């Protein structure tokens, strides 16, 4: 009998030990985050491709942890030994990134304290089991996000030595990559961890300091500038192209953004239709669920940059290949705000407190221009395009120009109106009632960048919402004027 009890006791101990080994005790304690309401966590397994849809649906995936008095605890169970973690903090519905695609272990137990951050969580302290790994990744992100300084290294790659390249600071990207490699390789972390950080940081750095500057440096009809940009891009491609964008790599959303910008530049230099080129490249580089995810990321990012007909073709193709129910719902939402579909109902407020709805504007061709105070591109778009279109249609009572601010503070909005940088005395000036990006109209129109223009016809249907027809990419106001004139004869 005693022998049986001992055997049962041993079996029980082994069972408890196995359960303890299989159960995650991963925790993050947050302290000092007084300005925030909740922490929202997304987890990516090392063997899965990232999905930009997680950024849209994170508030319904269950990993939501309240913050009370700036304090809260993140606890995750049933996670793999190693995984990729993203933590976003929310304040009155607005998302702020704390951790972006960090490699972590399921036994980590750390404390992150916000010591009166002024910008980008620049005064964070990290302590506890596994904190060295978090501190390193916090430092690495700080290099890219300008939270901390880093030593300058000599430029060693030929394609960064031209005057054109230097004018955009590409040598800084090389310096950063060298510094990041040194910091990671000096650690004692295992090879999987190092590989993830080295690769993902490469994408973060060259997205921020190479691809984005190249894309922004284009000047319409400047052939010399275009050739110079192409030369720099081709030099980069010859050094990194084969290893930088493999379609079968299961990497983070940082990789996805890098890939999309990289293929956009390739398409720009191609003689083919840009949309067709990028879609062909996606279908060549990805298969199955990875193709679904990357195609959705492409469409989400370029939704308002693609002409309406092309956008509809992409949507129909994506719906035909998509198996994810949640992704299908999002695609149908996108189709619902295409040309010819009803403009969403709304309620917005003017400076005198009067409430305006869609019904108040029916019978007119209505040009909406969404902006926020401090948006430099919004100022430029209004000055060079919208103001000239307003002047052109000044005497036409069938055309209404509506300026919509997403500022959360009424006084900030009022002062922006008085500055006349974002709108004119002739436009109807409305406000998202202090709700900012959380206003239902902003969500229904899927607005994620500013300025954001959209045109509603007399019948209350969307005429167009793509940046091409509304003059964002044009050198003059002529395109916008012609688009409005076309709407008047419908």
BELCOR-V658487 format. One line per field, one symbol per residue. ss: DSSP state (a for helix, b for strand, c for the rest). Layout:
ss=???
This chain:
ss=caaaaaaaaaaaaaaaaaaaaacccbbbbbbccccccbbbbbbbbcccccccaaaaaaaacccbbbcbccbbbbbbcccccbbbbbbbbbbccbbbbbbbbbbbbcccbbbbbbcccccccccbbbbbbcaaaaaaaaaaaaaacccccccccccccaaaccaaaacccaaaaaaaaaaaaaaaacccccaaaaaaaaaaaaaaaaaaaaaaaaaaccccccaaaaaaaaaaaaaaaaaaaaaaccccccccaaaaaaaaaaaaaaaaaccccaaaaaaaaaaaaccaaaaaaaaaaaaaaacccccaaaaaaaaaaaaaacccaaaaaaaaaaaccccccbccccbbbbccccbbbaaaacccbbbbbbbccccaaaaaaaaaaaaaaaaaccccccbbbbbbbccccaaaaaaaaaaccccccccbbbbccccaaacaaaaacccccccbbbbbccccbbbbcccccccccccccaaaaaaaaaaacc
